[in-house]
Amino acid sequence: MGLFDRFRRLLKSNINDMISRAENPDRMLNQLITDMNQQLIDSKKSVAAAIADEKKIERQMNESQSQAGEWERKAMLALKSGKEDLAREALVRKQESEKYAQELSAQWEAQHASVEKLKTALRGLQQKIEEAQRKKNLLVARAKRAEAQKKIQETLGGMSDTSAFQAFDRMSQEMDKLEAENEAYQELEESATKDDLERQFAELEGSATDPEKLLQEMKKKMALEDNSEKDSDKGSNNVDASLEELKKKMRDEESE
């Protein structure tokens, strides 16, 4: 397990180094995943080497067991041939092979348990890297959002001169005031125009129905008619006088 402890320490060191240098989040995460995959490749090689060692020990153990069986067969052959000393020597070799096989068996069991743990850890590492790859875009988005919020806060926090914003607010208030005054003037003008029209129509309607005014107009009309008749009578009298004068002149001429 020391292999994966070294991997975690190296990965943590790389992450802390990149974060301290405030690199681009997208590039940083890509680099992290690249480092993870490289470490995964190295870890796979180490696990493969451990598996190879396990198989080698297992093979040696099987060979020792086979040798023990072979020495037993030879001991039996020596006894059948009446060679007891040779049989005894074969049994000694058999015991040595069995002892070595037992030692290899214990070593193989330990190596096998270690390899199984390494395989489990390797699968966990593979899953972590796959999860990191899936979450990369989400982490990049979160990092960019956090960076944007940080910049806004730094901008607002470091802004000591607020005169421009105050001037903008005053200008906005002034424009609101001017617009309100213009609306008020327009409303007053429309109201005055409406009142003037209503007054004119009221005068027309009043003049058409006022009895006193009608009486004055009637009197004025009658006075105009009387003057017209007088002028007509006066004209007639003048004509008669001229006619009498002409008749008199004719009589005087006849008398002469």
Order of alpha helices (4+ residues) and beta strands (2+ residues): alpha-alpha-alpha-alpha-alpha
